[in-house]
Every structure is written in C-alpha cells, then in structure tokens.
Amino acid sequence: MLTSLPNSLLKLTKLHTLNISDIRLEQIQAQFQPLSLLTSLDLSNCGTCHIPNDVFRLSLLTSLRVAGQQLAKIGDGLSALQHLLHLDISNNLFTMLPQTLCALSEITALDVSHNRLTQLPSGFANLIHLQTLNLSHNSLKDLPDNFGTLAHLHTLDISHNAFVQFPQEVCSIPLLDLDISHNQLKQLPAAMKTMSQLHRLLMNNNCFTELSPVISSLSDLTTLDASENKLDSVLMTLTKLTRLHTLNLSSNFIDKIPPEIQQLGDMQCQVFDFSNNPCTLPSLENALNAGSVGEVQTLLQAGASLSHLDNVRVFSLICVYLL
C-alpha cells in the first residue's frame, strides 16, 4: 500500500489525465495543486474515504470519478468545479446528495448508483444540461416535483430502488432509454403516451400483471423487457410497435401466445423470449410461421417437434429467435 503519491508524478505539470483508481493509498495529501492542467481525474477505489481539498482547486476538471471510496459527504469545494461534465460518486455511503452538487450546472453525466439515497435534493433540477443519470441501487421512492424540467436528459436508470408508483415527472422528459427494473411498480401512467421517442424500456422484475395499452404509443421502441413480472397475457396491440427489435416476456404467467404476434416478425422484431412461461400453444406454427419471418429456431424443454405442437403444453419455451 502506498502512503501517498510519488513526488515524481507531481512534477508532470502538463498532465491532462490522471487515473490512480484501484491503487490502495493510505492517504492522499493535499498535493494536487501542481497538476493544475488536469481535466480528468479518477480516484476510484483508493480506500482513502475522503477527497483532498486540493482536488477542488483543479479548475479545469471536466471529469471526476471517486467511486468506491466509502464517502458519506463531499466538501463544499465541489461547487468550484464549474467546468465539470462527468461526475461518478457511485458505490459510496451517501444518504443525501450535497446541495453543492446542484451548483454544477454544466454536468452532462452523473452516476450516483449504489449509495443509500432516499431522496434527491430540491435543487437537483438545476442540472439543466444533464443527459445521462444513473440513480440505480438506492432507496428512492419518488423524484422531485421539478425533475421533469431536465429537458436534455436522454438516459435514466432508476432500477433497484423502492418505487411503488411510476414517477410521473419522467413523462415530460424526452428520454431515449429508461430502466425502471427491480422496483415494486404495478402500473404505467397514461401520461407515458407522450414518450413516443423512447427506444428502450426495461420494466422487468416488478409487479406488473398486465402490459398497459400505453406501451403501444411508444412508436420508436426497439427493446422492451417485461420479464420477471406477473403478466398472464400478451398485449396484441404490441404489433403497433413497428420498430421493435427485442421483446422479452420471460418468467411470467403467460399461458397463450396470440397468433397476431407473428406480425412483429413480419416487421423488424428479431428476438422473442417467452422462456419460463406456462404457454399453451394451440398452434405454434400458426402463431409464428409466416413466410416473411424466415427460419424459426425453437428450443423446447419438452423436446417436442414443430410438427406435433397443436395440443402441447410447454412449461418452458426457452427462447424463440426470428432470424
């Protein structure tokens, strides 16, 4: 274990990028000031439990990573990093984000995953240029009322939290990628119909008993994962999703695949996953065998052949790929 950074490193005064992640340091002394031209600094997993004050004097920093440092707070000096674009404080011990973070209005990417957050600060919406936000693996139950003003946000991960109701504030943001998996959600709001630009929706490992018709309004959707829920049927209006490429409905309670699902294959959908469902298939060939679909590769746990499926009860249709 190093006790501090070597002096020879601090003589590299023209250095722009410094990555000392995963190097166990007993302490990091206030010694970064000579590296005044640094734009990217990674102190992740150094085991120092604090951020040296000198770091906050690196006024040109655009990227700062301090993940896995057992941090529970950050000094007030954070607000001095006005050029910061990327901040990673994941895998720490934060129960509340510092208000000083809300002064970093230029930030475009923020990772605060794997902490102990129960709420976001009231000034969070000040991060008006935020594009990518990872809030996963915390204990959040809701989002601030003004969260919907983050107009540049395109990627949001709120998976592995404690949401019981879908945060309505999200519906007014032009998201492309939304991960709401591993929560306790039961319904999607009607207001979600405004999110027609959404490309990827991960809603697996929740408590949904049905696919809301609002999903059919997400006309740009290419990936839909609704696995590990309590679904008992397939929404036939999914066929309106003409750009859908991947559909995962595995590990639910679906007992029938409607013939209309073949229309997805007629379009762009290439991957269907209905594994771990008690599917009763009156005729898999009728449901999936359309001339334009191409070759259908099917693996059945029961080992049944495609030519004898009319009354077969399949307890695990492991995966269906339309090539």
Sequence and secondary structure as in RCSB ss.txt:
>XXXX:A:sequence
MLTSLPNSLLKLTKLHTLNISDIRLEQIQAQFQPLSLLTSLDLSNCGTCHIPNDVFRLSLLTSLRVAGQQLAKIG
DGLSALQHLLHLDISNNLFTMLPQTLCALSEITALDVSHNRLTQLPSGFANLIHLQTLNLSHNSLKDLPDNFGTL
AHLHTLDISHNAFVQFPQEVCSIPLLDLDISHNQLKQLPAAMKTMSQLHRLLMNNNCFTELSPVISSLSDLTTLD
ASENKLDSVLMTLTKLTRLHTLNLSSNFIDKIPPEIQQLGDMQCQVFDFSNNPCTLPSLENALNAGSVGEVQTLL
QAGASLSHLDNVRVFSLICVYLL
>XXXX:A:secstr
 BSS  HHHHT TT  EEE TT  BS   S  TT TT  EEE TT   SS  GGGGG TT  EEE TTS  S   
GGGGG TT  EEE  SS  SS  GGGGG TT  EEE  SS  S   GGGGG TT  EEE  SS      GGGGG 
TT  EEE  SS  SS  GGGGGS  SEEE  SS      GGGGG TT  EEE  SS  SS  GGGGG TT  EEE
  SS   S  GGGGG TT  EEE  SS      GGGHHHHHTT  EEE  S  EE S HHHHH  TTT  EEEEE
TT   GGG TT EES EEEEEE 
